[in-house]
Amino acid sequence: MLVRFSVGNFLSFKEVQEFSMLKGKTKNKSERVIDTDKLKLLKFAAIFGANASGKSNLVSSFKYAQAAIVNGISKNAKASTFKLDKSYSDKPSYFEFEILVNNYSYAYGFEILLEKNQIVSEWLIQLSPTGNDKTIFNRDILNSNFQSDLKVTSTVLKNKFNVYSDDSKNNSGILFLNEMNRAKGELYKEKSELVVFRDVFNWFVGKLDVNYPNRPISDYSYFRDTENKEEVCRIIRSLGTGITNYDEKKSSLEQLRQQLPKVISERLEEDIKEWRIAKKKDKRILSMSIRINDMYYIIYMDKNDEIEVTTIVFNHGNDAIFDFSEESDGTRRILDLIEILFSGEGKVYIIDEIDRSLHPQLTYKFIQEFLNVAQKRNIQLVITTHESRLLDFGLLRQDEIWIANKQLSGATELYSLDEFNVRFDKKVDKAYLEGRYGGVPIFSTIFPIKEDE
């Protein structure tokens, strides 16, 4: 689970700003709080703010840091420091996550000179509520220093770890967490103290899901789970899409290939070859989903090694059948978002502009559905939005509401509404639009109005 995220000297963030999923002072709606032995965490947060206030830049910060951790430092990554102060161009940018993995709290972060794509420092610390933190590792590349409190009992693994850590002392082109998970499966064949590197890395790979408005969130795998079909239909109906049911319609591999770019088509062929090899050991049915050109396809390999391709079609309460591509942008968007409601334990979604293509009431209803689901499952959803109707204490807790505010310097500051003493019966959306809490546009007059003489 996500506890905190901090970023500084990146895009519109000048000084380090902290976004937190820690429970605040608010006491209502406690059923939505993850209560562990060590922490109390929120399952939802909405970030409000004017255009260009920095909401999307926060999502970009999450995405940049995740990509660097999972894929390594890319020389082609388009990222910049805080440009409105030239003195920050040669200062390091700062990223730090505090996460909960296997009921342990970890702080992982790094500093990087973006102009040169050079790592300055990197650290992974196991946090303790008593203050007895354990340094898994701490790299200070400028001083060629590597520190670790890990006590590796296996002599073989200890020697390997010492070699890897020694090699990384002066290497500013890599993140050590990524390096410890790159073709080093032998380190984790047996249980040891080094497993922490795999567990933390896998959180960034499999648990953190960062999404932009133009990127599909879902592979629509929930459509393939027939056990959930009744619940999926209930949710789709409740969200006012007009859809009453869905089914699979046969297509063909040839029809699919005609729509796929050459690179993806070749990759699909490779996947099918791997399926055939895997089938020799395991006779279970293999499947995958592909979304292309506003169509959605499911590809199966059955027990007889035959490839079948189907697509999803929708019924609107009569005999008419609609393809996925024939549904409205808003309906396709909500079908995309429904994936979140069926996600597994521990999943963390960061979604920019969740209200894109959605009617305000539909956005409100979807958040309601998520909050209901979250009462039974430990999942987290962080959104950015302009939809002020969500500023409703009947729906959200005060500590679930965050503001991204653009300062006069052009820098973004982040703060929670929990910092304000706001009555629960207050019309908080009206107060927000009036600028009481910041995060709303300040317009300059293009054509000044002349006062009567």
N, C-alpha and C positions, 0 to 999 in steps of 0.2 A: 504493500500500500504506500501511497505518497503521503509524506508528512510535511515536507517543506521543499521549496525550490527557490534558489537565490540567483540573481543575475546582475552583472554590472559591466559598464563600458561595452554595451552591445546594442546596436541600433539606437532606439530612443532612450535606452537605460544608461544613465551616466554613473551615478553612485549606485552601489549595490542595493537592489530592492528585493524584498522577501515576500513570497506568496506562501501562505500556510493553510494546511488542512487540519490543523489542531483545533479542537473545540475551544470556543471562546467563553465569555461570561454567560451567554444565553442558556436558559434551562429548559425551555419548552421543546417539544418534539424530540425528546431524548432517545426515542426508539430508532432514530436515524443516525445515531452515533456509534461508531465502532469502539467498543470498550475493551481494550486489551489490559494485560497486567501492568503495562508500562505507560500506555498512551490512550487518549481519547481522541478519535479522529472523525472528521466529517466525511460523509459520502458524496456530498454535492457542493459545488461552489459556482456562482455566476459572477462574471466580471463585466461591469458596465463602464461605459465611457464614451466620449464623443469620438467622431471620426478623427483619426491621426492622434489619438490620445495614447496609443501604445498597447491596446488590447491584443491586436494581431501580432505585434512584436513579441509579446510574452509567449504566444504560441510558437512563433519562430524560434525563440530562445530554447524552448523545450525541444523542438525538432532538431535544431543545430546540434545541441549537446548530445541528444540521443544518437544522431547519425554519426557523430565523431566517435562516440563510445562503441557503437556496434560495428561500424564499417571502417574505423580508423580516420585519421586526419586527411581530409581531401584537399589537394592543391587547387581543385576547381570549385570548391565551395564558395558561394557568393555571400559573404557576410562582412559586416563593417562595424567599426567602433562607433562611439558617439561623435558624429561628425560636426556638431555645432560648437565643439570646443576642440580646436586643432591640437592642443596640448595632450589630448587623449589618444591621438593616433598611434603613438609609440608606447602606450601603456597597455598592460595585459588586460584581456577580458576575463571575466570571472563567472564560473558556473558551478553550482553546488546543489546536489540532491540530498535530502534526508528521506530515507525509505525504510519501510518495515518489511523484512524478509525472514520467513521462518520464525516469526516472533522476536527477532533481534532488530535493533535499530542501527542503521549505518548512515554515516555521512560520507558521500563520495563527491569529489569535485576536482576541478582543474582550472588552471589559468593558462591562457594562450595569447601570444602575440599574433593577432589576426592578419596583419600586413605581411608577416613572414611565415604564417602557419607553423609557428614554433611553440611547443609546450614549455611553459616556465616552471610550473609546479603541478603536482597531482597527489591526491591523498584518498585513503579509504580508512575510516575509523569506525570501530564498533562502539556505539554510545552506551553509556550506563547511566541509569537514573541516580546512582549514588556518586557519579563523577569519576568513577574508575574506568575511564575510557581506554580501549585497547587500539593502538595504532597497527592496523593490518599492514599498511605501508604508507610512507610519506616521502615523496620525491622532491628534492630541491635541485633542479637541473643546473641552475646558474652556478651553484656551489658544488656540483657533482656529488650530491649527498643522497643516500638512500637509507631510510630507517624503517625497521619493522619490529614489532613486539611478538610476532608469531613464533610459537615454539613447535617446530615441525619435528615430530618424534622419529619418523622414518628417515634413516640416513640417506637413502637414495633420493627421496623427494627433497630432503633438505639441501643436498648438494645441487640438485637441479634448480631449486628456487634461488639459491645463492648465485648460480651462474646467470640466470635470467635477470635477477635484480642488479647484478654487477654490470651486465650489458646495457641496462637501461639508464644508468647514472647520467650519461652524457648525451643520450639519444632524445633530442627535442622533437623528433618527427613522429613519435609514437605515444599512445596512451598505454600505460602498463597494464591496465585492466583488460584492454583489447588484446594486447600481446599475450597475456596469460590464458587467453581463450582462442588463440589462433593456432590450429593444428597441434594442440597439446592435450589431446584426449587421454594420454597415458597418465597425466597428473591426477586424474579424477576416477581412475578405475577402482581404486580402493579409497575407503573413507579416511580422510586426513584433514588436518587443519587448513589445507589449501583449497578445500571445497568451497570456501567462502568466495573465492574469485569466480567460480562457475555460477554460484547461486546469485550473486549480485549482478553479474553480467547477464544472466538469463532473465532477470527482472526487466532490464532495459530492452531485451529482445522480444520477450513474450508477454509481458504485463503492461508495458507502457505503449499506448496507441495514440499517436498525435495526428490530428486531421485538419485539413483546410477545406473551405467550401467547395472547391472544384475537384476534390479527391473523394472517390467512393469510400465510405467507411467499411462497407460490408461486402463479403463474397456471397451473401444470402444463403449461407450454409444452414440457417435455421429452417429454410423451406424444405430441406432434405430430411429433417427430423420429424417423421410421421407421428411420433408420440406427442409432439407439441402442436400438431396442426390445429386442434380445436382452440388452444390458447392463442396461437398466432392469429387465427381468424377473429377471435374475440377482440384482440388488441387493434387489428386493422379496422374492424367495424367501429370500435369505440373512438377512433381518431378521425372519423368522418370522411374517409376516403371514398365511400360509396361501394367499396369492394366487399362482397359477402362471402366469397370463397375463392380458392385457387386450385390449380391442378397442373400436372405436367403434360406437355405435348411433345410428341416425337419430332425430332429434327434429324440431321445427319452430320457426320464428320466433314463431308465435303462442303456442305452449306456453311459450316462453321469456319473451315479453312479459308473460304472465299472472303470472309470478313476480317480475318486476322492479318496483322502486319507480318512480314516475312520472318522477322526475328522471333516473334511470339509463336508463330506456326512451327518453326523449327524447334523451339523449346518444348512445345506440346508433343511433337514427335519423339523427342528424347524422353519425356515423362512417360509416354506410352510404352517405349522400349523398356524403361526401368520397371514399369508395372508388370510386364510380361516376365521379366526375370524374377521379380518378387513373388509372382503367382506360383512359381515352382515350389516355393517354400510355404506359402500361405494362400489358401483357397478363398479367403474372404473377398467380398466385393470391394473394389477400389473406386473412388470417385473424387472429382474435383469440380470447382465452379469457375466460370470465366464470364466477365462482363465486358462486352465490346459493342461499340456503336449503339448504345442505349438498348441493347438486348442482353439477356442473361441466359447462359447455357450451363447445363449440368452434364458432365461426361462420366460415364460409368464403364468399368470393365467387369463383366459378370463372371460367374463361375466357369463359364466355357471359354473365357478369354476373348469374348466378343465385345466390341466397343459400341456403346449406345449413347446417343446424344439427345437430350431433351431440353425444353425450355419451359419457363413458367408462364401460364396464362391465367387471366383473372375473370371472374364472373361478378357482375354488378346487380345481381338479384333477378336477372332474366336469362334468356337463352344466349344473349350476346356474349362473345368471348373477346377479350382484349389482350394483345401482347404487352409485354413490359414497356416497349417503346411507345405504345399508344396511351399510356397513362400520363397524367400531367406532371410537370416538373415537381410540384409540391408533393404529389403522391409518391413519385419515385424517391424523393428526398426522405419522406417518412418511412418508406419501405427500407431505405438504407439505414436509418437511425434505429429501427426496430431490433437490429442485430445486438445493440447494447443491452436490450432488455433480456436477452437470452445468453449473455456472456457468462464466462466462468468466474469462480471465486478469485478475488485479488486483482481483477482487471482494472486498469486505470485509463479512462478515455479523456483526452484533451481535445475539444472541438471548437474551432473558430467559427463564428457567425452561425450558430446552430439554427437561427431563425431564417436563414436564407431560403427563399421560395415558400415559406410557410406562413399561413394565416396566423395572426397573433393568438387567436384562441387555440389553434392547433399546437403552437409552440407551448402554450400554457398546459394543454392537456398532455402532451408528451412528457413534460417535466413531472407532472402529477403521476403518470404511469411509472416513470423511472423511480420516483421517491417511494412509491408503493412496493416496487420490486426490491429496492435497496433495503427495505425493512427486513427482508428475509435472506439477503445475500450481502457479503462484504465486497462491494464493487464501488468504484468512485467515478464521478463524472464532473469535469471542469469545463465550463463553456464561456465563450464571450458572446455578448448579445447587445442589441440596441432595444430589445423589447421591454419597455418600462412596466408592462402589465405584470411581469414576473416580480416586480418590487412589491410584493404582497406578503405581509406577515402571516396571513392565513395559509400561504404556500411555503414560504421560506423562513428559515431562522436568520437572525441578524448576522451571525458569523458566517453564513453561507453567501452573503452579499459582499462583493468586493468592488472597489472603484479604481479605475485607471485614470489618472488625472495628469494633464499636460501642464507643467509649470511654465512660468514666463521665460525660463531659459530654454524651453523646448524639451526638457527632460521629463520622462515619465516617472510618476510616483505611484505606488500601490498602497492601498490601505483598505481595511475591512470596515463595514458599517458598524461592527461591534465596538469600534473605538468611540462611537457617538452614543450618547445617552438618549435613545429614541424610544418613546412610548409604543407599546404594541398596538395601540388603537390608532396610531398616527397614519395618515395617508402618505406613506413614504414615497410612492411614485410621484406624487405632485411635488413634494419637497425636493426630490432629486431633480426633476425637470426645472425647478426654480433655481437650481444651482446651490442648494443648501449644503450638499456634501461634495461638490466638485464633480468633475467628470462630464460636464456638459459643454457644448460649444459656446464660445464667446465671439460674437460677430462684430466686425468693424463695419461702419457705415460707408458704403461706396459713394452714395450721393447724399451728403449731409442735408438734413432738413433745416431750412432757415427759419428761425423764430420770428414771429410777428414783431414788428417794431412798435 
